[in-house]
Amino acid sequence: MTRPSPIAPVADLYGDLLDTTPPAVGIGAYLPGLAITIVTALAAAYLSEHYGAPLMLMGLLIGLAFNFANGDVRLRAGLGFASKTLLRWGIVLVGFQITFAQIASLGWVALGAIVLLVAIVTLSGTVAGRLVGRGAAFGTLAGGAVAICGASAALALASVLGEKRAGQAQLTLVLVAVSAASAVAMSLYPALAHTLHLTDRQAGFLMGASIHDVAQALGAGYSYSPEAGQTAAIVKLTRVALLAPALAAVAYAFRADGEAKRGLVGIPWFVAGFLILCGIHSLVAIPEPALALAKPATTTLLLLAVTATGIRSPMNLLLEQGWRASIPVIVATFVSFGLALLVALLLI
């Protein structure tokens, strides 16, 4: 059996690197990388709070500014832990933000439209990725990020695809493009909804079904009206709930060779955890203080993961991607808006 080269690490289906460098031993090996990740994330949070910029975008950009630190081998264990393990726990905690009752309140017609919208938008990114020569995996990463929940979905999808199919440079590019597109959408969509004279429920559906990031979708909805904000929250969190089946579908579509022969794909543990917490939240009355703690904990974990991803990104490869690599995100964004507007006008 040929051992992998230490220069070119490989990845399994769920993005766990397998290389010849020895694994980190002891908590101390993780502390330097975690320390710089935390400091960088705090700087991003400060800028976001004081200038009103999207939190995840700030985390990514500040992380990229500290990209030079990735050259220090002492930081790699902690950076890898933050960008992978903390990310997966953040995805698990997202399950505390939604209940199956909230999803059911939309009605079967709206729910079916959201499922179809997520599928079509993801496929539009896949097709666009193929057309611009970036491959189906990259297109699926971009389309899925737009279709579901922005940066969180991009990180989760990249974890399923693995670094052989969606490397750090490609992931970072999608994170930048999706975060920027979400910020633009948050600013423009409420004005467009007013111009089109949409009802509160229609406007809420439009923003919840088409804006990428959760915070931006809710912000746009509540800037239109309280009722639009509530509708946007339910629609958006329904899209978040579709993250689990989307990950399973992507894992099946891009399964490894051994799994292709068996036709079986295991569900990642963080997807199962997401569904379990969603079920618990739906069936059990969780104390309000616990829910109040879960939301900032989720945001913190995802911010640390995004920041570490920025620090770990190979800038030379990122710059080589070119502007054409943003086309799948742009195409998926237009498809998402068009379909959401159509559904809002005809069915809501």
Helices and strands as residue ranges (DSSP letters): E 10-11, E 17-18, G 27-29, H 31-51, H 55-65, G 67-71, G 73-75, H 76-81, I 82-86, H 87-93, G 94-97, H 100-104, H 108-131, H 136-147, H 151-161, H 168-195, H 200-210, H 214-224, H 226-241, H 243-253, H 257-262, H 269-283, H 288-312, H 315-320, G 323-326, H 327-347
